[in-house]
């Protein structure tokens, strides 16, 4: 039989009460409060778990922020790339306008436009970074300054060319007027020259052709009796005609169409004449009487009509007459 007095009374009552409340509502040990129990490894685990939770949350937030920043940066780079592309295309369009408006555009402008095309192609085909985009922005800015300089230079040249063209047009008009005046003067000179030539040409009168015989040159109308043909005429006075040694050319054609006398030729310009005799005389701008003779060839002069024509030294026909022999 056990000794129940050795057990404390309040422990037994406490155990009975614990049994009634259930095992999950255990009371603290006698004399030791629940809050004063030592925590040991449980507290450390909770701290580590809390730290890991905070670290995981921070890492997730950092990763999210990093991805978000990267996306923002890529979007910003894409936007700026489009802006640089737009700026380059506007530059190219401005060059195209200058090239279209000016056919004689400077080679510098064409080279600059081709350079912009190369930059546009490079920018389209590359994945831009901050450094490359900054480089392209710098190049676009430099190209814009170069464009302004070249266009100002081209405009200056165009204005200079326009001024030169106006001067040339003015000079051309003056030259045309001067040329027209010279042509007019030349025509007047030619007309005056023709007038002078016409006015200075020697004229003849009293052209007579006859057959003669004997030493006294008696006139006859019979070919059998004649020894020679005598042609006489008077050269009129002309104050503006050339004076000095002059020649006239007499052509005598018999009834058969043959030229009598020497039958030599003389040319003046494009004209050419076969003549019977060249009559030489000295002219001093006064009228002068001239006679010359053509001897017969064979036994007698042929019966029929003879034609006599006189030419001056420019082969202008100055007189003609006929002679009929029986």
Secondary structure as UniProt FT lines:
FT   HELIX           4..6
FT   HELIX           9..21
FT   HELIX           23..25
FT   TURN            30..31
FT   HELIX           34..36
FT   HELIX           41..101
FT   TURN            103..104
FT   HELIX           107..124
FT   HELIX           130..200
FT   STRAND          204..213
FT   TURN            214..217
FT   STRAND          218..220
FT   TURN            223..225
FT   STRAND          228..235
FT   TURN            239..240
FT   STRAND          244..253
FT   TURN            255..256
FT   TURN            261..262
FT   STRAND          264..268
FT   TURN            269..270
FT   STRAND          271..275
FT   STRAND          277..283
FT   STRAND          288..295
FT   STRAND          304..311
FT   TURN            313..314
FT   STRAND          317..325
//
